Amino acid sequence: RVGFELFYYLFKKYHCEIIVMSDVGSEKLDSQEVFEEIVSLLNCYSMKMYSKRKCNKIKEVLQEED
């Protein structure tokens, strides 16, 4: 997975062991996996952005009512 080396370093630093559970015989390409990770991250950040925007609109409406 993307970023595995970072997690490996951090866990090793604190004397923890990572057990990798992977699909044996999976033909999924690394590029496809990276693409799916990027799409997932974009979805996460866009949801945060829209949520914050909605919250700001609600605050504005409440301030206008006062």
Backbone as ProteinMPNN parsed JSONL, in Angstrom:
{"seq_chain_A": "RVGFELFYYLFKKYHCEIIVMSDVGSEKLDSQEVFEEIVSLLNCYSMKMYSKRKCNKIKEVLQEED", "coords_chain_A": {"N_chain_A": [[0.831, -1.19, 0.0], [0.241, 2.316, -0.377], [2.576, 4.393, 1.155], [3.516, 2.546, 2.968], [6.147, 2.21, 3.78], [6.626, 4.369, 5.492], [4.906, 3.802, 7.667], [6.078, 1.39, 8.415], [8.613, 2.248, 9.268], [7.893, 3.908, 11.468], [6.577, 2.084, 13.185], [8.62, 0.26, 13.63], [10.432, 1.857, 14.963], [9.258, 2.131, 17.451], [9.37, -0.402, 18.359], [7.408, -2.205, 17.432], [5.517, -4.682, 15.691], [4.571, -5.259, 12.351], [2.07, -6.998, 10.778], [1.477, -8.223, 7.705], [-1.373, -8.605, 5.869], [-2.226, -9.793, 3.019], [-3.822, -10.111, -0.2], [-3.39, -13.129, -1.592], [-2.217, -13.941, -4.72], [-3.463, -11.853, -5.92], [-4.135, -9.771, -8.631], [-4.07, -7.116, -8.83], [-2.879, -4.087, -9.962], [-0.132, -2.023, -8.989], [-0.324, 0.65, -9.77], [-3.067, 0.928, -10.099], [-3.918, 0.597, -7.489], [-2.732, 2.828, -6.265], [-4.119, 4.844, -7.607], [-6.726, 4.372, -6.617], [-6.309, 4.994, -3.928], [-5.733, 7.736, -4.107], [-8.161, 8.736, -5.112], [-9.786, 8.111, -2.954], [-8.665, 9.762, -0.952], [-9.154, 12.303, -2.088], [-11.937, 12.306, -2.02], [-12.381, 12.267, 0.74], [-11.236, 14.762, 1.592], [-12.765, 16.55, 0.06], [-15.31, 16.148, 1.134], [-14.889, 17.112, 3.716], [-14.414, 19.785, 3.117], [-16.88, 20.616, 1.957], [-18.546, 20.154, 4.118], [-17.55, 21.968, 5.994], [-18.082, 24.339, 4.653], [-20.883, 24.307, 4.609], [-21.382, 24.466, 7.347], [-20.352, 27.012, 7.879], [-22.185, 28.57, 6.418], [-24.514, 28.129, 7.883], [-23.778, 29.315, 10.308], [-23.573, 31.984, 9.445], [-26.251, 32.548, 8.785], [-27.445, 32.293, 11.294], [-26.175, 34.389, 12.641], [-27.161, 36.561, 11.227], [-29.794, 36.524, 11.984], [-29.707, 37.398, 14.564]], "CA_chain_A": [[0.0, 0.0, 0.0], [0.944, 3.589, -0.43], [3.027, 4.869, 2.451], [3.849, 1.449, 3.871], [7.489, 2.42, 4.322], [6.502, 5.297, 6.616], [4.357, 3.055, 8.796], [7.082, 0.408, 8.819], [9.624, 2.981, 10.027], [7.333, 4.339, 12.751], [6.332, 0.932, 14.045], [9.914, -0.313, 14.005], [11.031, 2.78, 15.921], [8.662, 1.867, 18.763], [9.5, -1.846, 18.583], [6.149, -2.889, 17.132], [5.597, -5.532, 14.514], [3.463, -5.154, 11.405], [1.755, -8.252, 10.103], [0.835, -7.872, 6.442], [-2.401, -9.54, 5.422], [-2.483, -9.39, 1.642], [-4.503, -11.078, -1.047], [-2.457, -13.964, -2.336], [-2.667, -14.127, -6.091], [-4.162, -10.665, -6.4], [-3.496, -9.232, -9.83], [-4.27, -5.665, -8.82], [-1.651, -3.36, -10.263], [0.232, -0.965, -8.046], [-0.849, 1.924, -10.257], [-4.5, 0.936, -9.816], [-4.052, 0.793, -6.047], [-2.395, 4.233, -6.005], [-5.252, 5.616, -8.107], [-7.827, 4.218, -5.666], [-5.944, 5.746, -2.725], [-5.873, 9.165, -4.415], [-9.594, 9.011, -5.188], [-10.287, 8.059, -1.581], [-8.219, 10.982, -0.275], [-9.895, 13.437, -2.646], [-13.296, 12.229, -1.49], [-12.32, 12.65, 2.151], [-10.999, 16.198, 1.714], [-13.892, 17.308, -0.488], [-16.4, 16.075, 2.107], [-14.552, 18.049, 4.793], [-14.574, 21.137, 2.597], [-18.31, 20.896, 1.831], [-19.102, 20.179, 5.466], [-17.143, 23.237, 6.597], [-18.807, 25.393, 3.948], [-22.258, 24.273, 5.099], [-21.339, 24.957, 8.724], [-20.167, 28.468, 7.804], [-23.444, 29.167, 5.975], [-25.433, 28.075, 9.021], [-23.333, 30.354, 11.241], [-23.94, 33.283, 8.876], [-27.7, 32.704, 8.923], [-27.724, 32.511, 12.709], [-25.698, 35.728, 12.997], [-28.066, 37.527, 10.604], [-31.044, 36.519, 12.739], [-29.487, 38.124, 15.83]], "C_chain_A": [[0.867, 1.24, 0.0], [1.335, 3.999, 0.981], [3.415, 3.781, 3.434], [5.205, 1.666, 4.532], [7.464, 3.349, 5.533], [5.972, 4.574, 7.847], [5.37, 2.041, 9.326], [8.146, 1.072, 9.697], [9.107, 3.352, 11.416], [7.115, 3.166, 13.7], [7.641, 0.311, 14.52], [10.588, 0.548, 15.072], [10.521, 2.511, 17.335], [8.562, 0.372, 19.065], [8.175, -2.585, 18.441], [6.32, -3.677, 15.842], [4.361, -5.318, 13.653], [3.285, -6.514, 10.759], [0.942, -7.889, 8.869], [-0.129, -8.985, 6.05], [-2.765, -9.118, 4.004], [-3.214, -10.502, 0.898], [-3.463, -11.847, -1.84], [-3.035, -14.178, -3.723], [-3.44, -12.943, -6.644], [-3.401, -10.084, -7.582], [-3.666, -7.718, -9.924], [-2.925, -4.971, -9.021], [-1.395, -2.29, -9.216], [-0.347, 0.376, -8.477], [-2.346, 2.035, -9.99], [-4.742, 1.192, -8.33], [-3.753, 2.243, -5.667], [-3.552, 5.128, -6.447], [-6.423, 5.555, -7.129], [-7.554, 4.981, -4.372], [-6.137, 7.247, -2.944], [-7.343, 9.556, -4.472], [-10.2, 9.037, -3.791], [-9.907, 9.32, -0.807], [-8.965, 12.218, -0.776], [-11.324, 13.471, -2.119], [-13.333, 12.704, -0.042], [-12.172, 14.164, 2.298], [-12.152, 17.022, 1.146], [-15.077, 17.278, 0.464], [-16.139, 17.019, 3.279], [-14.795, 19.484, 4.35], [-16.058, 21.503, 2.513], [-18.976, 20.983, 3.195], [-18.783, 21.505, 6.148], [-17.902, 24.397, 5.961], [-20.249, 25.47, 4.452], [-22.339, 24.827, 6.521], [-21.194, 26.481, 8.739], [-21.447, 29.171, 7.361], [-24.455, 29.192, 7.109], [-25.067, 29.143, 10.042], [-23.732, 31.742, 10.749], [-25.432, 33.554, 9.044], [-28.06, 32.994, 10.37], [-27.29, 33.907, 13.156], [-26.611, 36.807, 12.415], [-29.375, 37.631, 11.377], [-30.913, 37.305, 14.039], [-29.518, 39.573, 15.568]], "O_chain_A": [[2.052, 1.209, 0.331], [0.513, 3.954, 1.896], [3.622, 4.062, 4.614], [5.389, 1.344, 5.706], [8.203, 3.135, 6.495], [6.52, 4.713, 8.941], [5.502, 1.858, 10.536], [8.532, 0.534, 10.734], [9.79, 3.139, 12.418], [7.437, 3.253, 14.885], [7.756, -0.112, 15.67], [11.237, 0.026, 15.978], [11.268, 2.649, 18.305], [7.777, -0.057, 19.911], [7.86, -3.477, 19.229], [7.173, -3.36, 15.012], [3.245, -5.211, 14.162], [4.24, -7.106, 10.255], [-0.144, -7.319, 8.973], [0.255, -10.148, 5.918], [-3.536, -8.177, 3.817], [-3.219, -11.662, 1.311], [-2.744, -11.277, -2.661], [-4.198, -14.55, -3.875], [-4.014, -13.031, -7.73], [-2.181, -9.927, -7.537], [-3.432, -7.121, -10.975], [-1.957, -5.255, -8.316], [-2.324, -1.728, -8.636], [-0.808, 1.153, -7.641], [-2.841, 3.121, -9.686], [-5.665, 1.92, -7.962], [-4.451, 2.82, -4.833], [-3.92, 6.064, -5.737], [-7.045, 6.579, -6.844], [-8.472, 5.552, -3.784], [-6.647, 7.945, -2.068], [-7.73, 10.595, -3.937], [-11.033, 9.891, -3.486], [-10.734, 9.882, -0.088], [-9.36, 13.075, 0.014], [-11.855, 14.538, -1.809], [-14.224, 13.46, 0.347], [-12.916, 14.781, 3.06], [-12.482, 18.077, 1.688], [-15.784, 18.277, 0.595], [-17.066, 17.655, 3.781], [-15.317, 20.299, 5.11], [-16.452, 22.583, 2.952], [-19.873, 21.8, 3.399], [-19.643, 22.096, 6.801], [-18.315, 25.328, 6.652], [-20.773, 26.558, 4.694], [-23.263, 25.57, 6.851], [-21.848, 27.159, 9.532], [-21.766, 30.248, 7.864], [-25.176, 30.175, 7.276], [-25.949, 29.808, 10.585], [-24.175, 32.58, 11.534], [-25.83, 34.662, 9.403], [-28.897, 33.856, 10.64], [-27.972, 34.537, 13.965], [-26.813, 37.849, 13.038], [-29.993, 38.695, 11.423], [-31.904, 37.819, 14.556], [-29.355, 40.371, 16.492]]}, "name": "protein", "num_of_chains": 1, "seq": "RVGFELFYYLFKKYHCEIIVMSDVGSEKLDSQEVFEEIVSLLNCYSMKMYSKRKCNKIKEVLQEED"}
